Amino acid sequence: MKNFTKIGLSVLIVIGMFISCQQSQKSSPNSYAKHGLEFEKLAHVWDEAIPLGNATVGNLVWQKSGRLRFSLDRADLWDLRPMENIDFDKWKFKDVYKHWKAGEYNKVQEAFDVPYDKLPAPSKIPAGAIEFNIDALGDVKKVDLDVSSAICTVEWINGARLTTFVHASEPVGWYQFENLPEELSIEMISPSYDRPNEEGYTSQAKTDLNQLGYKQGVITKGDDNICYNQNGWNDFKYQIYTQWEKGAQTLTGCWSISSENEKVKASVKAEEVVANAVSEGYLSAKEGHLLWWKNYWAQSSISIPDDLLERQYYLEMYKFGSAARADAPPISLQAVWTADHGKLPPWKGDFHHDLNTQLSYWPAYTGNYLNLEEGFINWLWEHRDVFKKYTRDYFDVNGMNVPGVSTLDGEPMGGWIQYSFGQTVASWLGHHFYLHWQYTMDRDFLEQKAYPWLKDVAIYLDEMAVKDEKGRRKLLISSSPEIYDNSAKAWFSETTNFDLALIRWNYEKAAELAAELGLKEDADKWLQILSEWPELAIDEETGLMFAPEVTYHESHRHFSHLMGFHPLGLIDISNGSEDAKTINNTLQNLEAQGSGAWTGYSFSWQGNLYARAFDGDNAARVLRIFAECFCLKNSFHANGDQCQAGYSNMTYRPFTLEGNFAFASAIQDMLIQSHTGIVKLFPALPSDWKDVSFNKLRTYGAFLVSAEMKMGKVDNIEIMANADGEIQLQNPFDSKFKCSHEFTEQNGILTIKLKKGDVLVANVN
């Protein structure tokens, strides 16, 4: 195993270049020690652990019962048994409506809601753990996560040191102990599949893993390796393998997880993956890992004069880089950090498409990480046949909708069916196809994926609509996540603003994309259908409503009634005084009703709302609340108010990721916006932010923009075109400026034509 310690001059050069580059970039995370995690001891609970990952495999580094523990996970570890209660031969949407109309909604709840809570699967499951006996090492001196390199180090007072990372582009993790006073023993720990769970009940999950019915897997240990093979439901199986080399005072090892499932492409066996990695060596792996993260952070950066918010932003973007890849499954509720507490993960760790997956990808666009966002788009596109079958089977119509709660292979899981079988899920998912087109200007993507997706959804919505005697359209019944939870009252007889905003947006954008492709007949058809749907319900005093005759009258965690404002932009401050009044009234009423029923993601989303309203002071205020009171010490969003400061009536701590990533999106919208087609620089800064900068944030039209503000005034900007196009830029300068390209100016809007590869530079005289 001598390759573990191989090193060449190229390794030193690359690492040196990495450090030099990071130190030279003003807004790079490595320039600021505050951008990582640093503790005086290891966490003693899994959800406060140091998170490492690469979207395929993940590791949580913490201490359990005195041992150093790696809680290991793999994104495609799923029990995919069919949901027993879902039988579309017996239950269809029309049956739900029939029982609701007859006042017998309890029959629907018994059929769909109760089984989801009681049945253990389908579900995401954890992999297992590696534990190290660290008794001989004594007390810990420091635990550190460097987000610029995605490397965790643990130092002990006696001089011992652990360096560990999950390789950025290979399904392996590495660990290296140095200065060991004696040999460390290593153990593999399997989940409690057929033995009693000793963890006890938590607020995060009630179902023990042993309810899955698996026979406990086999762990075999060699002189320098341990292998764990576990069989699950049907043909599902997975393997964890680790191998190590011991030196005089060192221990260097590598681990991997592989999976096999009939419905998912089998991965290479973990034992083989580790063997290949070991042949390349630890330092070679570290070199490739560092290079990936160097390139990741080079894609964009920010610098803001608020240490708390800037640090939180980089922690969020670190987690995004650890949880998203083009060739990996989408970000689920906990991504590659499934709960290690002897039970199924919160909400089975599934894919919630009534908010969670959508918010998780918000920072990919402006943040210039479309290469990672493609994993979400690819997964949705790959499962279109599954979605179309679900649409035919449940709704009895053509076109396409998507289950609001789904498994790894896109199948419906049930639950509160107003949302798990929501009628406009595919429209909100279509928003990501639209954004991908707008931020890339990739015409092949427009023609082959973006427009076909919205067209399929438009066909479905056309057949779902019913008309009144005047030819006005509506849904038979409608809902608004998650007002009134899963009660009969959660169904509205009139189309809610949530559903209506998504329907109107889908037809508007389907027409827009059809026109862009020269499909005039299609465009005219979609515009005609759009004209038959009502406008959003707006109250003169309280703004956007849940539905006609139902104002936003109580605190509620999910801002579903605000979809038309954000993220869809059907209503926007830039549209004029009428929209501005509606938005201001809406935001004031949101505050007036209070945050008692909110969870953490509500504050992140509220930050986005204030940013879109150009209210930087309030955006920063609510984002600070999120960072301080709705995140655990390792930055994981924990849903409930961890400060117990009265921000929410909920103080529980189930960990999910969407609140983290929506936070990052809000910071981006404070710095730059382009959703109206006009690029606005620093549109929502707090009044006390005078020195601000960002590097290579992306806009509609595929432009990469860098800008710097000094003493409250924009000093210089740089724009690089990733596609041929015309950029419209709200003049950011308050005096004369120099510009490298010709432009025209009208009403304060600069219009500049750029070719792909052009770099425009403008600064004050």
Secondary structure by P-SEA (a helix, b strand, c coil): ccccccccaaaaaaaaaaaaaaaacccccccccccbbbbcccccccccccccccccbbbbbbbcccccccccccccccccccccccccccccaaaaaaaaaaccaaaaaaacccccccccccbbbbbcbbbbbccccccccbbbbcccccbbbbbcccbbbbbbbccccccbbbbbbccccbbbbbbbbbcccccccccccccccccccccccccbbbbbbcccbbbbbbbccccccbbbbbbbcccccccccccccccccccccccccaaaaaaaaaaacaaaaaaaaaaaaaaaaaccccccccaaaaaaaaaaaaaaaacccccccccccccccccccccccccccccccccaaaaaacccccccccccaaaaaaaaaaaaaaaaaaaaacccccccccccccccccccccccccccccccaaaaaaaaaaaaaaacccaaaaaccaaaaaaaaaaaaaaaccccccccccccccccccccccccccccccccaaaaaaaaaaaaaaaaaaaaacaaaaaaaaaaaaaaccccccccccccccccccccccccccccccccccccccccccccaaaaaaaaaaaaaaaaaccccccaaaaaaaaaaaaaaccaaaaaaaaaaaaccccccccccccccccccccccccccccccaaaaaaaaaaaaacccccccccccccccccccccccccccccccbbbbbbccccccccbbbbbbccbbbbbbcccccccccccccccccccbbbbbbcccbbbbbbcc
